Amino acid sequence: MKRLSVIAMGLLVIGVAGFGCAQMSGQDTRWITLVDGSAGLDNWNRVGDANWRAEDGVIVADKGKSGFLVSKNSYQDFQIRAEFWADHTTNSGIFIRLSDPAKINAANSYEVNIYDQRPEPAYGTGAIVDFAAVSPMPKAGGKWNTFEITAKGSQLTVMLNGIQTVNIQNSKFAQGPFALQYASGPKDALGGPIKWRKVQIRQL
């Protein structure tokens, strides 16, 4: 009996230590990875004419008038982590809670923008177009960046490279798929490339 008690105590210590390591390392099995440098485009539906492709461990687009990669699942309350590289001229973003995943725009979803040279800079990079302006507008061009987007009920927050750019209450759109964007620049000028090397989502 004493030996069994010692074994049980040892297993308990190992279990607690393992749990502690998982907590310290920040592991969370709820995260679903949709882009990781190896998954290709299998997790997405294409909408529009952008030339999306897997290349050198990232998903990239650099031609077309307007195109999207749309998630195959719909989400209500969630958090997105996305690592992206944008040119200074890139027109891109993440559209969340799409009410019409076949016709994507800022009128039927929340557009978390990536657009350093947007003609109206208040709704440029880090903003939610028409809902939450940023001032001063952060710049994403020429480097790798990380978005953390959280939608829980009517609470919407956006973090760009660890700095909060949006924190609003809005309940216009309640749920739907999300989409990664590539678009041309002003007056259909060719926009710079957008590259995604990791995109993850977890439901809250």
Phi and psi restraints in degrees (value plus and minus 20) as a CYANA .aco file:
   2 LYS   PHI     -82.4   -42.4
   2 LYS   PSI     -59.9   -19.9
   3 ARG   PHI     -84.6   -44.6
   3 ARG   PSI     -61.0   -21.0
   4 LEU   PHI     -83.1   -43.1
   4 LEU   PSI     -56.9   -16.9
   5 SER   PHI     -85.0   -45.0
   5 SER   PSI     -61.3   -21.3
   6 VAL   PHI     -83.7   -43.7
   6 VAL   PSI     -63.1   -23.1
   7 ILE   PHI     -83.1   -43.1
   7 ILE   PSI     -64.4   -24.4
   8 ALA   PHI     -81.8   -41.8
   8 ALA   PSI     -61.9   -21.9
   9 MET   PHI     -84.0   -44.0
   9 MET   PSI     -59.2   -19.2
  10 GLY   PHI     -83.5   -43.5
  10 GLY   PSI     -63.0   -23.0
  11 LEU   PHI     -83.9   -43.9
  11 LEU   PSI     -57.6   -17.6
  12 LEU   PHI     -83.7   -43.7
  12 LEU   PSI     -63.5   -23.5
  13 VAL   PHI     -81.3   -41.3
  13 VAL   PSI     -64.0   -24.0
  14 ILE   PHI     -82.1   -42.1
  14 ILE   PSI     -62.9   -22.9
  15 GLY   PHI     -82.9   -42.9
  15 GLY   PSI     -64.8   -24.8
  16 VAL   PHI     -84.1   -44.1
  16 VAL   PSI     -61.4   -21.4
  17 ALA   PHI     -83.3   -43.3
  17 ALA   PSI     -61.4   -21.4
  18 GLY   PHI     -84.1   -44.1
  18 GLY   PSI     -61.5   -21.5
  19 PHE   PHI     -83.0   -43.0
  19 PHE   PSI     -61.7   -21.7
  20 GLY   PHI     -83.0   -43.0
  20 GLY   PSI     -60.2   -20.2
  21 CYS   PHI     -83.7   -43.7
  21 CYS   PSI     -61.3   -21.3
  22 ALA   PHI     -82.7   -42.7
  22 ALA   PSI     -60.7   -20.7
  23 GLN   PHI     -85.2   -45.2
  23 GLN   PSI     -63.7   -23.7
  24 MET   PHI     -85.4   -45.4
  24 MET   PSI     -55.9   -15.9
  25 SER   PHI    -101.9   -61.9
  25 SER   PSI     -26.1    13.9
  26 GLY   PHI      56.5    96.5
  26 GLY   PSI      -1.4    38.6
  27 GLN   PHI     -87.2   -47.2
  27 GLN   PSI     119.4   159.4
  28 ASP   PHI    -167.0  -127.0
  28 ASP   PSI      90.0   130.0
  29 THR   PHI     -91.8   -51.8
  29 THR   PSI     -24.8    15.2
  30 ARG   PHI     -97.1   -57.1
  30 ARG   PSI     -36.1     3.9
  31 TRP   PHI     -89.6   -49.6
  31 TRP   PSI     112.1   152.1
  32 ILE   PHI    -132.3   -92.3
  32 ILE   PSI     104.2   144.2
  33 THR   PHI    -113.7   -73.7
  33 THR   PSI     101.9   141.9
  34 LEU   PHI    -124.7   -84.7
  34 LEU   PSI     -44.0    -4.0
  35 VAL   PHI    -156.1  -116.1
  35 VAL   PSI     107.3   147.3
  36 ASP   PHI    -165.5  -125.5
  36 ASP   PSI      -4.7    35.3
  37 GLY   PHI      71.9   111.9
  37 GLY   PSI     -28.4    11.6
  38 SER   PHI    -153.8  -113.8
  38 SER   PSI     -34.0     6.0
  39 ALA   PHI     -99.3   -59.3
  39 ALA   PSI     -31.9     8.1
  40 GLY   PHI      44.0    84.0
  40 GLY   PSI    -163.5  -123.5
  41 LEU   PHI    -128.4   -88.4
  41 LEU   PSI      -5.1    34.9
  42 ASP   PHI     -84.0   -44.0
  42 ASP   PSI     -44.8    -4.8
  43 ASN   PHI    -108.6   -68.6
  43 ASN   PSI     -13.9    26.1
  44 TRP   PHI    -151.8  -111.8
  44 TRP   PSI     133.3   173.3
  45 ASN   PHI    -123.1   -83.1
  45 ASN   PSI     117.9   157.9
  46 ARG   PHI    -112.3   -72.3
  46 ARG   PSI     117.1   157.1
  47 VAL   PHI    -153.1  -113.1
  47 VAL   PSI     111.6   151.6
  48 GLY   PHI      73.7   113.7
  48 GLY   PSI    -187.9  -147.9
  49 ASP   PHI    -133.2   -93.2
  49 ASP   PSI      -7.6    32.4
  50 ALA   PHI     -85.3   -45.3
  50 ALA   PSI     127.7   167.7
  51 ASN   PHI    -110.7   -70.7
  51 ASN   PSI      39.1    79.1
  52 TRP   PHI     -81.1   -41.1
  52 TRP   PSI     120.1   160.1
  53 ARG   PHI    -181.5  -141.5
  53 ARG   PSI     137.0   177.0
  54 ALA   PHI    -109.5   -69.5
  54 ALA   PSI     110.2   150.2
  55 GLU   PHI    -175.2  -135.2
  55 GLU   PSI     102.4   142.4
  56 ASP   PHI      33.7    73.7
  56 ASP   PSI      20.7    60.7
  57 GLY   PHI      61.6   101.6
  57 GLY   PSI     -11.4    28.6
  58 VAL   PHI    -153.6  -113.6
  58 VAL   PSI     146.0   186.0
  59 ILE   PHI    -120.0   -80.0
  59 ILE   PSI     108.6   148.6
  60 VAL   PHI    -156.5  -116.5
  60 VAL   PSI     130.2   170.2
  61 ALA   PHI    -161.6  -121.6
  61 ALA   PSI     121.2   161.2
  62 ASP   PHI    -166.7  -126.7
  62 ASP   PSI     -12.6    27.4
  63 LYS   PHI    -163.4  -123.4
  63 LYS   PSI     133.6   173.6
  64 GLY   PHI     100.3   140.3
  64 GLY   PSI     140.5   180.5
  65 LYS   PHI    -100.8   -60.8
  65 LYS   PSI     -66.0   -26.0
  66 SER   PHI    -183.0  -143.0
  66 SER   PSI     109.0   149.0
  67 GLY   PHI    -173.5  -133.5
  67 GLY   PSI     135.6   175.6
  68 PHE   PHI    -158.4  -118.4
  68 PHE   PSI     130.9   170.9
  69 LEU   PHI    -127.0   -87.0
  69 LEU   PSI      99.0   139.0
  70 VAL   PHI    -129.7   -89.7
  70 VAL   PSI     111.1   151.1
  71 SER   PHI     -82.0   -42.0
  71 SER   PSI     126.6   166.6
  72 LYS   PHI     -99.3   -59.3
  72 LYS   PSI     -37.6     2.4
  73 ASN   PHI    -129.2   -89.2
  73 ASN   PSI     137.9   177.9
  74 SER   PHI    -121.4   -81.4
  74 SER   PSI     127.1   167.1
  75 TYR   PHI    -154.8  -114.8
  75 TYR   PSI     127.2   167.2
  76 GLN   PHI    -128.3   -88.3
  76 GLN   PSI     -90.1   -50.1
  77 ASP   PHI    -128.6   -88.6
  77 ASP   PSI     107.4   147.4
  78 PHE   PHI    -184.0  -144.0
  78 PHE   PSI     149.7   189.7
  79 GLN   PHI    -150.9  -110.9
  79 GLN   PSI     116.0   156.0
  80 ILE   PHI    -134.9   -94.9
  80 ILE   PSI     115.0   155.0
  81 ARG   PHI    -137.4   -97.4
  81 ARG   PSI     105.8   145.8
  82 ALA   PHI    -158.3  -118.3
  82 ALA   PSI     109.5   149.5
  83 GLU   PHI    -125.4   -85.4
  83 GLU   PSI     105.8   145.8
  84 PHE   PHI    -161.1  -121.1
  84 PHE   PSI     133.4   173.4
  85 TRP   PHI    -137.6   -97.6
  85 TRP   PSI     110.7   150.7
  86 ALA   PHI    -148.1  -108.1
  86 ALA   PSI     126.0   166.0
  87 ASP   PHI     -98.6   -58.6
  87 ASP   PSI     146.4   186.4
  88 HIS   PHI     -83.0   -43.0
  88 HIS   PSI     -44.6    -4.6
  89 THR   PHI    -121.0   -81.0
  89 THR   PSI     -16.6    23.4
  90 THR   PHI     -84.7   -44.7
  90 THR   PSI     117.6   157.6
  91 ASN   PHI    -136.5   -96.5
  91 ASN   PSI      86.0   126.0
  92 SER   PHI    -170.0  -130.0
  92 SER   PSI    -189.0  -149.0
  93 GLY   PHI     139.1   179.1
  93 GLY   PSI     159.8   199.8
  94 ILE   PHI    -142.5  -102.5
  94 ILE   PSI      99.1   139.1
  95 PHE   PHI    -116.3   -76.3
  95 PHE   PSI     105.8   145.8
  96 ILE   PHI    -137.7   -97.7
  96 ILE   PSI     135.6   175.6
  97 ARG   PHI      32.9    72.9
  97 ARG   PSI      33.1    73.1
  98 LEU   PHI     -84.7   -44.7
  98 LEU   PSI     106.0   146.0
  99 SER   PHI    -106.4   -66.4
  99 SER   PSI     -39.1     0.9
 100 ASP   PHI    -160.8  -120.8
 100 ASP   PSI      72.6   112.6
 101 PRO   PHI     -89.4   -49.4
 101 PRO   PSI     -25.4    14.6
 102 ALA   PHI    -115.7   -75.7
 102 ALA   PSI     -34.0     6.0
 103 LYS   PHI    -159.6  -119.6
 103 LYS   PSI      69.0   109.0
 104 ILE   PHI    -118.0   -78.0
 104 ILE   PSI     107.1   147.1
 105 ASN   PHI    -180.5  -140.5
 105 ASN   PSI     154.9   194.9
 106 ALA   PHI     -94.2   -54.2
 106 ALA   PSI     -25.3    14.7
 107 ALA   PHI    -108.8   -68.8
 107 ALA   PSI     -37.4     2.6
 108 ASN   PHI    -145.7  -105.7
 108 ASN   PSI       3.4    43.4
 109 SER   PHI    -188.0  -148.0
 109 SER   PSI     154.9   194.9
 110 TYR   PHI    -115.5   -75.5
 110 TYR   PSI     101.3   141.3
 111 GLU   PHI    -120.7   -80.7
 111 GLU   PSI      85.1   125.1
 112 VAL   PHI    -103.7   -63.7
 112 VAL   PSI      89.9   129.9
 113 ASN   PHI    -107.8   -67.8
 113 ASN   PSI     129.0   169.0
 114 ILE   PHI    -149.3  -109.3
 114 ILE   PSI      79.4   119.4
 115 TYR   PHI    -185.7  -145.7
 115 TYR   PSI      65.3   105.3
 116 ASP   PHI     -82.9   -42.9
 116 ASP   PSI     -49.8    -9.8
 117 GLN   PHI    -128.1   -88.1
 117 GLN   PSI       9.0    49.0
 118 ARG   PHI     -80.4   -40.4
 118 ARG   PSI     112.7   152.7
 119 PRO   PHI     -75.3   -35.3
 119 PRO   PSI     -56.1   -16.1
 120 GLU   PHI    -125.0   -85.0
 120 GLU   PSI      75.4   115.4
 121 PRO   PHI     -88.3   -48.3
 121 PRO   PSI     -36.7     3.3
 122 ALA   PHI     -80.0   -40.0
 122 ALA   PSI     -48.9    -8.9
 123 TYR   PHI    -133.1   -93.1
 123 TYR   PSI      13.0    53.0
 124 GLY   PHI    -104.5   -64.5
 124 GLY   PSI    -167.1  -127.1
 125 THR   PHI     -74.5   -34.5
 125 THR   PSI     109.4   149.4
 126 GLY   PHI      71.3   111.3
 126 GLY   PSI     -30.5     9.5
 127 ALA   PHI    -111.8   -71.8
 127 ALA   PSI     145.9   185.9
 128 ILE   PHI    -126.3   -86.3
 128 ILE   PSI      93.1   133.1
 129 VAL   PHI     -76.0   -36.0
 129 VAL   PSI     108.3   148.3
 130 ASP   PHI      50.8    90.8
 130 ASP   PSI     -20.6    19.4
 131 PHE   PHI    -141.3  -101.3
 131 PHE   PSI     -58.8   -18.8
 132 ALA   PHI    -164.9  -124.9
 132 ALA   PSI      89.3   129.3
 133 ALA   PHI    -101.7   -61.7
 133 ALA   PSI     142.9   182.9
 134 VAL   PHI    -145.2  -105.2
 134 VAL   PSI     121.6   161.6
 135 SER   PHI    -176.1  -136.1
 135 SER   PSI      97.9   137.9
 136 PRO   PHI     -95.1   -55.1
 136 PRO   PSI     136.5   176.5
 137 MET   PHI     -94.9   -54.9
 137 MET   PSI     106.9   146.9
 138 PRO   PHI     -91.2   -51.2
 138 PRO   PSI     138.9   178.9
 139 LYS   PHI    -133.4   -93.4
 139 LYS   PSI     115.8   155.8
 140 ALA   PHI    -130.7   -90.7
 140 ALA   PSI     -31.1     8.9
 141 GLY   PHI     -83.9   -43.9
 141 GLY   PSI     118.6   158.6
 142 GLY   PHI      60.3   100.3
 142 GLY   PSI      -3.9    36.1
 143 LYS   PHI    -176.8  -136.8
 143 LYS   PSI     147.5   187.5
 144 TRP   PHI    -102.7   -62.7
 144 TRP   PSI     119.3   159.3
 145 ASN   PHI    -153.5  -113.5
 145 ASN   PSI     143.1   183.1
 146 THR   PHI    -150.0  -110.0
 146 THR   PSI     104.6   144.6
 147 PHE   PHI    -116.9   -76.9
 147 PHE   PSI     119.2   159.2
 148 GLU   PHI    -146.1  -106.1
 148 GLU   PSI      92.7   132.7
 149 ILE   PHI    -136.9   -96.9
 149 ILE   PSI     105.8   145.8
 150 THR   PHI    -143.2  -103.2
 150 THR   PSI     108.6   148.6
 151 ALA   PHI    -146.5  -106.5
 151 ALA   PSI      93.5   133.5
 152 LYS   PHI    -155.3  -115.3
 152 LYS   PSI      85.1   125.1
 153 GLY   PHI      41.9    81.9
 153 GLY   PSI    -149.0  -109.0
 154 SER   PHI    -109.7   -69.7
 154 SER   PSI     -21.6    18.4
 155 GLN   PHI    -107.5   -67.5
 155 GLN   PSI     101.9   141.9
 156 LEU   PHI    -142.9  -102.9
 156 LEU   PSI     105.6   145.6
 157 THR   PHI    -151.0  -111.0
 157 THR   PSI     127.6   167.6
 158 VAL   PHI    -152.3  -112.3
 158 VAL   PSI     111.1   151.1
 159 MET   PHI    -137.8   -97.8
 159 MET   PSI     110.2   150.2
 160 LEU   PHI    -137.6   -97.6
 160 LEU   PSI      96.2   136.2
 161 ASN   PHI      32.9    72.9
 161 ASN   PSI      21.1    61.1
 162 GLY   PHI      63.2   103.2
 162 GLY   PSI     -19.8    20.2
 163 ILE   PHI    -133.3   -93.3
 163 ILE   PSI     108.3   148.3
 164 GLN   PHI     -92.6   -52.6
 164 GLN   PSI     107.9   147.9
 165 THR   PHI    -131.4   -91.4
 165 THR   PSI     -42.3    -2.3
 166 VAL   PHI    -159.1  -119.1
 166 VAL   PSI     117.2   157.2
 167 ASN   PHI    -173.4  -133.4
 167 ASN   PSI      74.0   114.0
 168 ILE   PHI    -154.7  -114.7
 168 ILE   PSI     144.6   184.6
 169 GLN   PHI    -129.8   -89.8
 169 GLN   PSI     103.1   143.1
 170 ASN   PHI    -178.4  -138.4
 170 ASN   PSI     114.3   154.3
 171 SER   PHI    -140.9  -100.9
 171 SER   PSI       1.6    41.6
 172 LYS   PHI     -83.4   -43.4
 172 LYS   PSI     -62.1   -22.1
 173 PHE   PHI    -138.0   -98.0
 173 PHE   PSI     105.8   145.8
 174 ALA   PHI    -119.3   -79.3
 174 ALA   PSI     -51.4   -11.4
 175 GLN   PHI    -186.2  -146.2
 175 GLN   PSI     148.2   188.2
 176 GLY   PHI     130.0   170.0
 176 GLY   PSI     153.9   193.9
 177 PRO   PHI     -84.9   -44.9
 177 PRO   PSI     152.1   192.1
 178 PHE   PHI    -144.6  -104.6
 178 PHE   PSI     142.0   182.0
 179 ALA   PHI    -161.3  -121.3
 179 ALA   PSI     125.2   165.2
 180 LEU   PHI    -117.0   -77.0
 180 LEU   PSI     116.5   156.5
 181 GLN   PHI    -132.9   -92.9
 181 GLN   PSI     126.4   166.4
 182 TYR   PHI    -149.8  -109.8
 182 TYR   PSI     115.3   155.3
 183 ALA   PHI    -164.6  -124.6
 183 ALA   PSI     137.6   177.6
 184 SER   PHI     -92.2   -52.2
 184 SER   PSI     150.4   190.4
 185 GLY   PHI    -107.4   -67.4
 185 GLY   PSI    -185.8  -145.8
 186 PRO   PHI     -78.7   -38.7
 186 PRO   PSI     121.0   161.0
 187 LYS   PHI      34.9    74.9
 187 LYS   PSI      16.6    56.6
 188 ASP   PHI      43.5    83.5
 188 ASP   PSI      -0.2    39.8
 189 ALA   PHI     -85.7   -45.7
 189 ALA   PSI     128.6   168.6
 190 LEU   PHI     -85.6   -45.6
 190 LEU   PSI     102.0   142.0
 191 GLY   PHI    -101.7   -61.7
 191 GLY   PSI     141.0   181.0
 192 GLY   PHI     -91.8   -51.8
 192 GLY   PSI     147.7   187.7
 193 PRO   PHI     -90.2   -50.2
 193 PRO   PSI     135.3   175.3
 194 ILE   PHI    -142.5  -102.5
 194 ILE   PSI     114.6   154.6
 195 LYS   PHI    -147.2  -107.2
 195 LYS   PSI     114.8   154.8
 196 TRP   PHI    -139.0   -99.0
 196 TRP   PSI     103.0   143.0
 197 ARG   PHI    -128.6   -88.6
 197 ARG   PSI     -38.2     1.8
 198 LYS   PHI    -173.9  -133.9
 198 LYS   PSI     110.3   150.3
 199 VAL   PHI    -156.6  -116.6
 199 VAL   PSI     102.0   142.0
 200 GLN   PHI    -150.2  -110.2
 200 GLN   PSI     132.1   172.1
 201 ILE   PHI    -160.9  -120.9
 201 ILE   PSI     125.5   165.5
 202 ARG   PHI    -156.3  -116.3
 202 ARG   PSI     121.5   161.5
 203 GLN   PHI    -102.3   -62.3
 203 GLN   PSI     122.6   162.6
